[in-house]
Amino acid sequence: ARFRLFSQRTADILSGLIEQSIDFGIIRHDAVTAGLRSEPLSPLRHALFVPHNLSRGLCSDNLRQRLGDLPVATSAGGQFRERLEADAAKAKWPLRIELSCSSFTQAARAVESGAYAAVLPDVAAVQLAASKAAQFDLPFLKSHVRRLVLALWLPVFCAGVLTTQAALQFDVFLGYDWIVPQASWFPVACE
């Protein structure tokens, strides 16, 4: 099999499934539409990752007071960004987003640069080991758990026909130690 790495938003994955340009994808459970079969995957939670040079003196007890001082990187838009900002405002937690990224992968790289903290899926802890960044739970995100599903477009599989360009597309953290020595966050496409 050959792998292509790329990132797409849920709407684009849904279009690809319906148009049969991809055979399956990982999407939010609430995005599943008629004609798609889905199987639940592990829930996805989020946390704040702060590079060590920005986290001196930072702890769970003073996080609320100091969060507004941290330059934060996160996704450029979409449902996650809207919910993040709304939940922070509702809980009266200051949030200074200074870098909007087209993917969580880019936000993770911003943390690695030492210039930004980032709100990322908590599985980023594998990539951003304790040697690179401190991880903090944000209480206002406790209810923001994403349930992901593997979605299939049924007519393709019911007919017993697979497209020649089958693609698995997602933007979550995966660590393939046997393929990629440094576990990394990447969207995957299989052909």
Disulfide bonds with the S-S distance in Angstrom:
none
